[in-house]
Amino acid sequence: MNWGFARDNLAVLKTPAYELLAREAAQSSNRDQQAVDVASLIDGLDDVTARTEIAKILAQEVAAIFRMPVEEVQLNRSLSDIGMDSLMGMELRSAAQQKLDIEIPMGAIADGTTIEDIAGSVVQRIRKGADKGLSFTEETLIHQHVGGDDDVEGMKSKLSDLRQAV
């Protein structure tokens, strides 16, 4: 459809409501087109700084979904606690796939995961590749249910070993 022609010839498309929709669609389209090379972005950064950079990008997407200023998005608060439902989760998942070329499982959004958790997992997957072969959901569950970092790494190794044995 030629939207320019339609806008010029249909009175309804000249209303303030349509102007708002058109502006939001243009902003959304611009946001979606700005893909980020995550590996290049975090190359040379320590893990904490890399996680912060990825979290900022994810926070921008969450802010756009909630139509709120990015400054109000709390990186350490559960996505479900801030009101993210399954439809919004699908939007975040889609935006992350388009912008960061990563996949966020829907379960990870619904089970108390924070933006920082997702960002940490992204950094680990990029830096370590698929060494352990664990999905994001598995990594998230291990981090939520296992104690310190040494215990987490031990559990990841055990799970990977079990997979290889089967």
Phi, psi and omega in degrees: 000140177270096184291330177297315177297316180298317180298322180288334189246349179250121183299322183298331181281358177260003182281158179301325180298317179293321179301319178296313179298317180296319180295315179295321178296320179294318178296317179296319179296317178296319180296318182292329184281346184270073180289149183242134173275096188297318181301317178291323181299318185263358179299126179087355179266149173288166186301319182295314180294320179297316179297321179296319179296316179293320179298323178298318179295315179296323178297323177298319180293317178297318179298319179294321179296317181275353182055055180223162177296142182298333180296336181274353180279123180267116185292336184258012180256141180302137179299323179291327178292329180275000173105013180286121177261185185294324179292317177295324177299320177295322177297316179296316180300315179295315180297319179295320178296317182287317187276320185250354183057044176233160178245129177251116178295144181300324179299329181292332180279328186273346188257025175094013180287144177258169175298321179298321178299313180297315180298318178299318179295320178299313180299314180299314182297321181289317183286321184263352183065215182256037182309307183271343179069024180270144176283166178300318180298316179298316178298318180298314180297319178298314180296326182284331189247359180241151185295245187283177183299322179296319178296321180297313180297321177297317180294321177298317179296317179298316180295319178296318178297318178298319178298317182291330180287332183277000000 
